[in-house]
Each structure stands twice: as C-alpha cells, then as structure tokens.
Amino acid sequence: MRFSAWNILKQGLTGNAGWKPHWRSPEPKPAYDVIIIGGGGHGLSTAYYLAKEHGITNIAILEKGYIGGGNVGRNTTIVRANYQLPGNSEFYSHSLKLWEGMEQDLNFNAMMSQRGVIMLCHSDGQRDAFARRGNAIVNQGDDAELLDTDGVRKMLPYLDFEQTRFPIYGGLLHRRGGSARHDAVAWGYARGADMRGVDIIQNCEVTGIDIENGAVRGVQTTKGPIRARKIGMTVAGRTSQVAAMAGMRLPIESHVLQAFVTEGLKPIIDTVISYGMGHFYISQSDKGGLVFGGDLDFYASYAARGNLPMVEHVAEAAMTLMPVIGKARMLRSWGGIMDMTPDGSPIIDKTHVDGLYLNGGWCYGGFKAVPGSGNVFAHLMATDTYHDAATKFRLDRFKTGRGLMDEEGTGSQHNLH
C-alpha cells in the first residue's frame, strides 16, 4: 500500500481499518543469498539498496531485538554533511544527497527537516579552524556560511553571548543540515526492504558464524542455523562481539553516549546548535521537546544506560550556553552504545574471511550516515568493489598507519590513546 493524501483521507473516513502492517514477520528460511546481521538503520538500508539497486532480494535481516530498538532509536536525530577531512567529507556529502530524496524514494514520512546546523566558535583559533572547514565543505560541493557574532545573535538571540570563559565569537552555518525522526527512518527502510522481498526476522540473535576453508557458510542463531554465501555485519556497538565470532579482533571500543529530552515546549529553537566548548548539541523536536546530548560517558560498556556525573556535565553545558533551559523539566534520557575507532572514522570493508563484510566504527556519525552507509555497503557486498564515496574506510589503515582520518584529533600514534 502506497501512502498518499487520497489514502489518508480514505482511511480516515473508514475508521482506519484498511491499513496493513509495514512489513511481514516471517520465519527464517534454511538459506539465503545474503544475511545482514543487525536490523538497525545501517542494516535495513543495506538490504534496501541491495534489493533496489543490485537486484538481490533473497536476503534475511537478523535482528536480536525489535526494529527501531537499538542505536537507530537512541540518538539525537541530527543530519549533516559538514565534515572537513577527505574521505569523511565526500561520504557524508553522498549521504546527505540520499537523505534529501529518501522520503520520496521510500514513500514514507521520516520527518526530515533541513532546519540548518550551526557550530558555535569561542576563540580566534576556533574561528580560523571553522573558516578552513567551511572552505573545505564548499569545495566539496556542499554549503557552509561563516557568521560573525552579530549574525549568530540575529539567529539565536536566546544564547548567552557574554559567557565569562567562552564568549561566542561566531559560528559556521550548514543550512542543508537538520534532523529527522529516528524510528521513522528505521520503519521506512524496513518497509521498503520488505516490499522488495527481504525477510526481516526480529528476536533472532546470532550466536555464531560458520566458516569453512576461509569462507562463510552461514550463521547459528536462536532460531536455528541459516546458510548464506555472503554475510554483512552492521551491529553498531556490538561490532567487536560479533566480529569475535569470526576470530577477528577489531580496533574498536564500545562506549555509552547519553541523550536527553525535556517536556514539550512552545517553539524556541528552529535549528540545530552545537556548542564547541562544551561538546553540547541541542534541537527541538516537532512535539516540542528539547533534544540534547554531550560527551561520551568515557568508559567501555555495553549497557544502554549512562551514569549521573555525565548527566550533570551535560546539564552544566546546557545552562552555560542558554540559561533559559533551566526552567524546562527533563522527562527522560537514554543511552546508545557507540562503537568508537581510534581515529573517529568508520570502517566499511571486506574481511579476511571470504564472503564476510564489515560495517562499523561509526563513532558519533551513525545516524546521519544511515542512507550513505547502506548505499555504499550494498555496493561493496554486491560487487566486491569500493564505492567512490567510501574508498578510505578500509580496515587496514589501522595496521599500516596510512590513510588515517583523525576526526578524533588524537594524533597518528593510536597505540598511545
């Protein structure tokens, strides 16, 4: 069933009794051409583009929980393409273009809102760095505008511009950035993949990967063994654990990143704001809640919950940037499990096992990467060649030290960090 104004009117007049489930709930078949481990945004989009662009439809997505229950539903919904470093810059540019046509492509409302993203600067050095970043973004073919203090004040008059330690010197505005509804993105890709014949199997945990003579043969699951010639791993914070089933030890640590939402308020913030000196970011949802987050909890964990000191840290940054937020009541928080690489950039690559492919290490960039990640990973799995937008995401960069994309700013000697 396609969504349209006519269908919405028809269903509204007939008691909404004619809507069908967005996707089937099949039992797994004994074998598939492709198995995708992980039914989050990256896994769902990979299956969708494998079917849509490469004609591979005999696919099973194996999800340990339920669709939308993992990291794709545990983030702050920000979409942007304002990365500076070669490799990341062209990838996120590719992903943003897919975001801009995604709702029409999927025939599903993901509430994509290109309300703009502004990164605030708080020193002369940071402003110079943002000028370089903006030039790199424009040269990549995307948009960036460097604003002075008055330009930011005109857009965001409710901020505290005279902070004692971190006065606002200006900002870098990325107008095509914005936000989308996280679970709707998962639902849209799930529906699109299902319509093309992909089996989405929920509550099916992978417990082992079968390898014979250096090639994958299938997986062991809580619903029994399933055979496949190709397997893609898209399991976010569980990447190291699933890779270990294939005898791999990856340069990845899993950390918790908390996010928060307040009670519903009248419209205040009409853009996404990033506070450089507090690593704080905030936007307002369509339901009125202020959605914000900050730093990692800075300890390795697989628990989808955080600790109280980081709650205090994020609240302090919020109050420093915009004291008006102090009157809002925080309703809830959640934690996503972030798979962090040493250089802060992702991995999309073939592994040493024939037919086994890796997609992980997204650090802070997982949600905004959903369409691009699935698109380029599907290309890799279908053709065994790297997509032009993802040639630098090779796993061996950590072994050779060449081609590192140091988004973390921790330097080239990753063994020291």
Buried (B, 14 or more C-beta within 10 A) or exposed (E): EEBEEEEEEEBEEEEEEEEEEBBEEEEBEEBBEBBBBBBBBBBBBBBBBBBBEBEBBBBBBBBBEEBBBBBBBBBBBBBBBBBBBEBBBBBBBBBBBBBBEBBEBBBBEBBBBBBBBBBBBBEEEBBEBBBEBBEBBEEBEBBBBBBEBEBBBEBBEEBBBEBEEBEBBBBBBBBBBBBBBBBBBBBBBBBBBBBBEBBBBBEBEBEEBBBEEEEBBBBBBEBEBBBBBBBBBBBBBBBBEBBEBBEBEBBBBBBBBBBBBBEBBEEBBEBBBBBBBBBBBBBBBEEBBBBBBBBBBEEEBEEBEBBEEBBEBBBEBBBBBBEEBEEBEBEEBBBBBBBBBBBBBBBBBBBEBBBBBBBBBBBBBBBBBBBBBBBBBBBBBBEEEBBEBBBBBBBEBBEEEEBBBBBBEBEEEBEEE
